[in-house]
Structures are given as structure tokens and as C-alpha cells.
Amino acid sequence: MDALDTIKSELSPRLDALAEHFKNIEDPRAAAFFTGIAVSLSAVEQEADLLEVFFALSTTAFQGFSFDPVAATGVDEVLAYAEQVSQAFTADTGSAH
């Protein structure tokens, strides 16, 4: 399994859980937002595609959603994971000076 497959397999269930939670609490806009990101993630084939998914995630705070404690925890976990992956992909692999 390559890095992109690993990321997809770890992030997809989290996004699906968020979308499902928002469906259950009857917040269709938030459910659609996270479902759309999950669909985009499933189509990722290269790093540039992943960057687009992470860019979409970065707009979460500007969507005007209200998060209950369960949603807030899930969103925080997804965003922290995306940040961790982004840092790993952009880390300088050169030798330290």
C-alpha cells in the first residue's frame, strides 16, 4: 500500500463518520460538505489531488457550521490528521545543516 492509499484508508472513515453524524443531527449542509470531501478523497490518484482535498478541508471554519461536541472532536481530528500529512509531504528530505 502506498502513502496515498494509506492516507485515504485512514481519512475516509473519519470523513464518512462526520457526514453520517451531520445527517443524524439533521444538518444537511454540513453532511453534504463532508460527503463531498470524502468523494473527492476517494478520487485521489496523486499528491496534487490530495492537496485539493486538504484545501477544501481548510475552508471548514468558513462554512458557518455549528458543531456539537461530537462534531467538533471529529472535525478537529480530521484537520489535525490533514495537517500532519501535509507537514510530512512538505518536510525537507535534505540533510540538516
C-alpha positions as CSV (number, residue, x, y, z in Angstrom):
1,M,0.0,0.0,0.0
2,D,1.5,3.4,-1.0
3,A,1.2,6.6,1.0
4,L,-1.8,7.9,-0.8
5,D,-3.7,4.6,-0.2
6,T,-2.8,4.7,3.5
7,I,-4.0,8.3,3.8
8,K,-7.2,7.5,2.0
9,S,-7.9,4.4,4.2
10,E,-7.2,6.4,7.4
11,L,-9.1,9.6,6.5
12,S,-12.1,8.2,4.6
13,P,-13.8,6.6,7.6
14,R,-13.4,9.8,9.6
15,L,-15.0,11.9,6.9
16,D,-17.7,9.3,6.5
17,A,-18.4,9.3,10.2
18,L,-18.6,13.1,10.2
19,A,-21.0,13.1,7.2
20,E,-23.2,10.5,8.9
21,H,-23.2,12.4,12.2
22,F,-24.4,15.5,10.4
23,K,-27.1,13.5,8.7
24,N,-28.2,12.2,12.0
25,I,-28.4,15.6,13.6
26,E,-30.2,16.9,10.5
27,D,-27.5,19.3,9.3
28,P,-27.7,18.7,5.5
29,R,-25.2,21.4,4.6
30,A,-22.5,20.1,6.8
31,A,-23.3,16.5,5.7
32,A,-23.1,17.5,2.1
33,F,-19.8,19.3,2.7
34,F,-18.1,16.4,4.3
35,T,-19.6,13.9,1.9
36,G,-18.2,15.9,-1.0
37,I,-14.8,15.9,0.6
38,A,-15.0,12.2,1.1
39,V,-15.9,11.7,-2.6
40,S,-13.0,13.9,-3.6
41,L,-10.7,11.9,-1.4
42,S,-11.8,8.6,-2.9
43,A,-10.8,10.0,-6.4
44,V,-7.3,11.0,-5.3
45,E,-4.6,9.5,-7.5
46,Q,-1.7,11.8,-6.9
47,E,-0.3,14.3,-4.4
48,A,-1.8,17.2,-6.3
49,D,-5.3,15.7,-5.9
50,L,-4.7,15.3,-2.2
51,L,-3.7,18.9,-2.0
52,E,-7.1,19.9,-3.4
53,V,-8.8,17.8,-0.8
54,F,-6.8,19.4,2.0
55,F,-7.5,22.8,0.6
56,A,-11.3,22.1,0.7
57,L,-10.9,20.9,4.3
58,S,-9.1,24.1,5.2
59,T,-12.3,26.0,4.4
60,T,-14.3,24.2,7.1
61,A,-14.1,27.1,9.6
62,F,-15.6,29.5,7.0
63,Q,-18.6,27.4,6.2
64,G,-20.7,28.7,9.1
65,F,-21.4,25.3,10.6
66,S,-22.3,24.9,14.2
67,F,-20.5,22.0,15.8
68,D,-21.8,20.0,18.7
69,P,-19.1,18.4,20.9
70,V,-19.1,15.1,18.9
71,A,-18.7,17.0,15.6
72,A,-16.1,19.4,17.0
73,T,-14.0,16.5,18.1
74,G,-14.3,14.7,14.7
75,V,-13.6,17.9,12.7
76,D,-10.5,18.6,15.0
77,E,-9.2,15.1,14.4
78,V,-9.7,15.3,10.6
79,L,-8.0,18.7,10.4
80,A,-5.1,17.6,12.7
81,Y,-4.6,14.5,10.5
82,A,-4.6,16.6,7.3
83,E,-2.1,19.0,8.9
84,Q,0.2,16.1,9.9
85,V,0.1,14.6,6.4
86,S,0.7,18.0,4.8
87,Q,3.7,18.5,7.0
88,A,5.1,15.1,6.2
89,F,4.7,15.7,2.4
90,T,6.4,19.1,2.6
91,A,9.1,18.1,5.0
92,D,12.6,18.8,3.7
93,T,14.2,15.4,3.0
94,G,17.6,17.0,2.5
95,S,20.3,16.8,5.1
96,A,20.4,19.1,8.0
97,H,22.9,21.9,8.0
